[in-house]
Amino acid sequence: MNKLKICLMLLLVCLVSGCAHVDVSHLKSQPWKLETRRTLDMEFMSFDYEVIPRKEGYGVRGMAYIKKNSVPVWAGWVDDLLIQGYISDDDGVAFTQGEQVFSPRKLEDDKGIPFDFELNPESSFVDTMSISFGYRLTLSKAKGDMSRPPFMAIERAVSQ
């Protein structure tokens, strides 16, 4: 067997056995607190949110704001937006995540984008959990405008 096949087999064994994990240690995070309004600022977005108990776990709902002073002044249209929420342990290992994809829209000053998704962590972790957010954002000058390359910003979890 050649070296490439051996490496691929070892990688597959590692993935199947649980060696790989979703890591959010590089993202800003806050301790998990129920029913408390909080704000988490990131480089290009800010999240005002609240964690609420639900029948089958927890919900994270709030408003996401694109930080106009952090994106190009010409940006006026949101072509693509994906927001993710992660629940992690003290080491930044995420054990659950939720996400929401948004339709294209006009980029408006101080107008938030409402989000709401489910996060269902194991109850044994609740006392030591942290919450963090990730996003993928693509902005253009106007709807359908191809006069310049779009602005893209991504802050997300990584698989390790």
Buried (B, 14 or more C-beta within 10 A) or exposed (E): EEEEEEEEEEEEEEEEEEEEBBBBBEBBBBEBEEEEEBEBEBEBBBBBBBBEEEEEBBBBBBBBBBEBEEBEEEBBBBBBBBBBBBBBBEEBBBBBBBBBEBEEEEBEEEEBBEBEBBBBBEEEBEEEBBBBBBBBBBBBBEEEEEEEEBBEBEBBBBEE
